[in-house]
Amino acid sequence: MLPDGVDERALPLLIGRALRAFADGFVAVLLPVYLLALGLGALDVGVLSTATLLGSALATLAVGAWGHRVHHRYLLLGAALLMLATGFAFALQTTFWPLLVIAFVGTLNPSSGDVSVFLPLEHARLGEAAQGTARTALFARYSLLGALFAAVGALASGTPDWLVAVAGIERLTALRAMFVVYGLVGGAVWLLYRGLPPASEKLPDPPAPLGPSRRTIIKLASLFSVDAFAGGLVINSLMALWLFERFDLSLAAAGNFFFWTGLLAAVSQLAAPAVAARIGLVNTMVFTHLPSNLCLIAAALAPRVEFAIALLFVRALLSQMDVPARGALVISVVTPGERAAAASFTAVPRSLAAALSPTLGAALFAAGFLAAPLIACGVLKTAYDLALWRSFSRHNTKG
């Protein structure tokens, strides 16, 4: 599993990423189903999704600001315990306000990517486990495992309906059981991370502040925030809600859909480095995004579920190619001493922007405008792509 030249101590981090991605994969699909089964509405789904993303963004910001004072191992263990508590607490509560608090404080992830507090902590440990090209290969393995196991997790979201049919369990009980499983995964991650070596080295100094590249990074952070806000309108939980409301899709069918879109996204991330090496980082980000945006808009207007799903599959194959290119672009436009600060400064605004839009998307669903969030997402992302091209085409280095 480990690339050559990588310290074997990175293996628990890769396994932990896979376990968390599996749990995130089924929770993203089941979250709207569970909340609707509790008697909550579409708007409540959006508000709770916003709370999860906002809480994760603030936790990530706190780790970036103060996390250097505590060794990563202890923070990872604490995050795993929080994941365990989140799953059990969500399974036990049935009313909106307690669920809102749990969503904000906990580790639930209603989106297709990793937005939790685990991410910067695991990245910091991975960065210590390898150097040079081996480090790049290690991060690629980490991302690929996340995408693949999230897809498998989405497929597992059909388990509650299977339990109802085979074992005769009440549907709400079966849904609660999946959140218990989520908590148990957190417990497994805690046991796994107990084996990480304790602090033996001097803690690194805080990242250097932005210097000569400040204006460039502010512009990039602003553009990335528009992209993230648009993506928040169609995070996986809201996309699942759209499929349920628009086409009356079953839970098992929705799980299959997210399984295949997850696999296609993984393929796109594997292809991205080769594409970027051929046409450049900015071109990869823009020229793969634009057709994926058109597919999303067309899917929103599709008269039949077969057409909509086919268009969304094409979108999944294209829309994630910008992820590795985006990270490489940030690193390429700053000085070496600014890289850590630049990565943090562009990541946190994205998380905060993505946290604001799910409530808006759910409100449009609740008002009966089922196509509006998808169309708005496609239009906003197209505007972002064009603005990025206009501002940074001169930085179109081969990646």
Summary of the structure (lengths in Angstrom):
residues: 399
radius of gyration: 20.2
end to end distance: 24.5
largest distance: 64.2
contacts: 1474
relative contact order: 0.16
helix: 81%
strand: 0%
